[in-house]
Amino acid sequence: MLRLTVNRLLMRQSFQNCNAVSFSSTDKTGSTSVGESLIAGILKQKFPAAKYIEVQDISGGCGAMYEIFVETIDFKGLNTIKQHRLVTEALKKEIQDMHGVRIHTKLPIDEN
């Protein structure tokens, strides 16, 4: 569990350095909501080579707003807009029921 927490903190720091984004905290218990699990499962199917996928319900648990982090080699050669488009295409059906979504994408460091 500690390793997972450290990896998440490192990933967030990495995203923060690259994209200057802010992060919201979510459920402090570490449990995953049904919506988070569903979205993460879809992304894992779409990006099987992903080194990192995290989905956070940032709407207080009601499933209206999500923050998504994806790090995969599948983004090689694509600009940020095209990377985000791949994520939104994978979640097209789910996004229809959301108020909003924040997407953070990244190419693995060893693949840059």
Secondary structure as GFF3:
##gff-version 3
##sequence-region A 1 112
A	DSSP	alpha_helix	2	19	.	.	.	ID=ss1
A	DSSP	alpha_helix	34	46	.	.	.	ID=ss2
A	DSSP	beta_strand	52	57	.	.	.	ID=ss3
A	DSSP	beta_strand	65	71	.	.	.	ID=ss4
A	DSSP	three_ten_helix	73	75	.	.	.	ID=ss5
A	DSSP	alpha_helix	80	90	.	.	.	ID=ss6
A	DSSP	alpha_helix	92	95	.	.	.	ID=ss7
A	DSSP	beta_strand	100	106	.	.	.	ID=ss8
A	DSSP	three_ten_helix	109	111	.	.	.	ID=ss9
###
